[in-house]
Structure formats: structure tokens, C-alpha cells
């Protein structure tokens, strides 16, 4: 029933569908206020903002607005993706960092003369976490788990259109006995709450996942205030290189899942697919055939693998870039428009004949648009793949592991997948080169982002 990356395959039997977890059609929303010191508060301003279901446009509830907050965004991913990917990944992350909590230690170093020297790791202090709309649960956990593991306190600002997951997590945090003030949740907007976290003199570190433009503002605010430490996970225009000797069907499936996963609303989206000329036409044909089979519809329906986009503004941006691709000479193979009879849905779209200068080849689309290029030589593919301001992720498809290792070394990206895509593991670090951000999340590497290293040197009365 499940594909390799946890994406739901179409065409299940009735028995297989019945075995899948089913969403509750009516869910009571209980947590709509600000969570500070393990208590729920109304905002000082008394303002509230609405949270909407992106699939239907129906208002879910009003949420208390904190004085300071981040920009509007929303999610609408299929239920089974949330269940098998986001929830499962969050549980694994929490368990992983719970295991690290009593294993963070320093080193003892030999030094000159009658001295001994050792290091110890200490908490940074108060950590701000500004999380995006596209993975509200997973990003909440990615931020708080290593921060708490290292002994810090956290202030989380969820995206304003997706605050409910974070607020519910607040209730669970209180229920499991966390002391007051360890985790605080402030739903709101970026120019107010997000800006306050970035510039507050009593916040020692800020971690942000979102756009490169906002990441620059956060880093500037952090520098102008108390030079707080900053971790940024930003945008990407991620290349995939498919060599002629690759398992072509595997490459088609993995790359397209990478392009359409979460409706393309993913920083690691497989945005640029470079296919070697001998297999280019066949790769395009199979990709179009696959895209036309994607089940688009109500994300609460387990049969659907493709839900709505964030909001109307994002739909308009995606459609504008699709039109730009057509005007600039790319061939629209399928899709290319909104689904007229329902909410904020965009058809899975495939372009072939894409050139490096086109807008769809250079701008982050954040929508279900697959762009396919052709190349003649390995050197050409590497050069074009690296010709971007971003460096978050990349992939290589080939049966030749020598070539795979050579290409992976040459690609300017924080993560490189070989014969797979979006294969993220909590044990492995995640982060980008260039304008895709700085610092690393996940794995042991993330611990360094949430701790200070102190060297202690002691004079000895006698030589050892």
C-alpha cells in the first residue's frame, strides 16, 4: 500500500483501504490561546485571527494573536502523509534526542606544564523557534527536541495559519509534566512576533525555517540586537541528475514524488531534473504518464495523494510561473492549471525542454511543477546543477557507484541522495550550502547549535 517514501499508491484494494488509519471527520479544537509558563492566556491586544481549512475554505476557529508573529501560510497535505510521515518522523525525532540527553559530554585535553584542561557543554539559554506552515508538527519537533535535550528553554512561534498543531503540543507538554516556562508558544505574524523573537535582547538563539528573504531579515535583526546565534534552513532549487545507466522507472518514481510531495510545498522539492540524452524522451514520457495518475482531492480522503496549496496567493504565484514557462518556450506536457471545481488545488504539472535561464528553472515555485532538462555529459550536468544561489539538496540516479560518489562530491548541496529522494533520517544532519541557510538540524550535529562549549583549565600543584 505504501510507496518507498511513504507516499500513498493509487489503486489499493478495498481491504487495503480499510486497513489504513482513518481521519476523524469532526475534531474539537480546544487550544486557541497563547501558551506561556504552562498556562493559557488571551493576547494583551485582545486581537484574534482566523484559521481556515485549505481544502474547503471554511473557518476552523479563531486563535488568540500574540503581540509579535510571522507571516501567513497554511497546509493541506493528505491525511495519510501526515500520519505516516509527519507524525512518525516527529516521534522518531523526540525519541532520538531523548536518548542524547544524558550523553552530551566534553573532552579532556593534554596541555603544557602543570595544568589540566577539560571542556563541558552548557545550554545556550532561551531559544526562539520560528516555524513554517508546510510541516508545522515536524518543524516544531525538529526545533524543540535538540533545544530541550541540551537544557534550553524555548519560545515557539508557529505560522499564523497553522498554529493548531503547536498549541495542541503545548497541552501535551503540560500534561506530561514539563516545568512552567520551559516551552512557550506564541501564535502570530512575522513582522510582529517573528521580529520580536529575532531582536529580543533576552533571547540567546533563534532557529528559523522558511524563505531566504525572511532568513536574511532574521539574521540582520539577530546581529543588530545581542548577536544571538542563528540557525537558518531556507529555500532550495534542488537538482536531480539521471544518468543513462540508471534504473529508469525507479528514477521516474522517486524524482516525481520529490517534485509533487506535499503539493510541491517543500524546501527539498526536486525542482530541476537533468536527464542524460539517450533516456531523456523515455523519462519524459513515463513522467507524464505518472503525473496524470496522481489522485487530487480532499486531503481527508485516504484515497487522495495530492491536496490543496497553501492559499490563493500561492496558487496565483504557481500559475504565474507556469505561464512564464510556456511563454519562455518550455513544453507543457500535462497539468498547468488550477482544478476549477474545488478549493486551492493545482494540477500536477510537467514541463520538458526547460532551459536554465527560464523563471521556472531559477525561481523557487513551491508548487507541483516538475521541470525536466536534458544534458550530454556528466561535467555539463554538474556545472548546470550547481548554477544556482541555493544548495540545500540534490540527487543522483545511476547504477555506477563510482560515478555516484564522484558526482555527489562535486554537487554543492548539504544533502545528496543516490538512487532515492527525500530519504531523511533523524540521525543524519540536514542543512544547506550557500543561500539555503547555515547551521545543521538533526543528528548529533544539531546539538552543537543548541549548546555552548566551555574550556576549564586547572593549575595542578604537582606534575602528574
C-alpha positions, 0 to 999 in steps of 0.5 A: 500500500505504501510507496518507498517514501511513504507516499500513498499508491493509487489503486489499493484494494478495498481491504487495503483501504480499510486497513489504513488509519482513518481521519476523524471527520469532526475534531474539537479544537480546544487550544486557541490561546497563547501558551506561556509558563504552562498556562493559557492566556488571551493576547494583551491586544485582545486581537484574534485571527482566523484559521481556515481549512485549505481544502474547503475554505471554511473557518476552523476557529479563531486563535488568540494573536500574540503581540509579535508573529510571522507571516501567513501560510497554511497546509493541506497535505493528505491525511495519510502523509501526515500520519505516516510521515509527519507524525512518525518522523516527529516521534522518531525525532523526540525519541532520538534526542531523548536518548542524547540527553544524558550523553552530551559530554566534553573532552579532556585535553593534554596541555603544557606544564602543570595544568589540566584542561577539560571542556563541558557543554552548557545550554545556550539559554532561551531559544526562539523557534520560528516555524513554517506552515508546510510541516508545522508538527515536524518543524516544531519537533525538529526545533524543540527536541535538540533545544530541550535535550541540551537544557534550553528553554524555548519560545515557539512561534508557529505560522499564523495559519497553522498554529493548531498543531503547536498549541495542541503540543503545548497541552501535551507538554503540560500534561506530561509534566514539563516545568512552567516556562520551559516551552512557550508558544506564541501564535502570530505574524512575522513582522510582529512576533517573528521580529520580536523573537529575532531582536529580543535582547533576552533571547540567546538563539533563534532557529528559523525555517522558511524563505531566504528573504525572511532568513536574511531579515532574521539574521540582520535583526539577530546581529543588530540586537545581542548577536544571538546565534542563528540557525537558518534552513531556507529555500532550495532549487534542488537538482536531480541528475539521471544518468543513462545507466540508471534504473529508469522507472525507479528514477521516474518514481522517486524524482516525481514524488520529490517534485509533487510531495506535499503539493510541491510545498517543500524546501527539498522539492526536486525542482530541476531534473537533468536527464542524460540524452539517450533516456531523456524522451523515455523519462519524459514520457513515463513522467507524464504518464505518472503525473496524470495518475496522481489522485487530487482531492480532499486531503481527508480522503485516504484515497487522495495523494495530492491536496490543496496549496497553501492559499490563493496567493500561492496558487496565483504565484504557481500559475504565474510561473507556469505561464512564464514557462510556456511563454519562455518556450518550455513544453507543457506536457500535462497539468498547468492549471488550477482544478476549477471545481474545488478549493486551492488545488493545482494540477500536477504539472510537467514541463520538458525542454526547460532551459536554465535561464527560464523563471521556472528553472531559477525561481523557487515555485513551491508548487507541483511543477516538475521541470525536466532538462536534458544534458550530454555529459556528466561535467555539463550536468554538474556545472548546470546543477550547481548554477544556482544561489541555493544548495540545500539538496540534490540527487543522483540516479545511476547504477555506477557507484563510482560515478555516484560518489564522484558526482555527489562530491562535486554537487554543492548541496548539504544533502545528496541522495543516490538512487532515492529522494527525500530519504531523511533520517533523524540521525543524519544532519540536514542543512544547506550550502550557500543561500539555503541557510547555515547551521545543521538540524538533526543528528548529533550535529544539531546539538552543537547549535543548541549548546555552548562549549566551555574550556576549564583549565586547572593549575595542578600543584604537582606534575602528574 
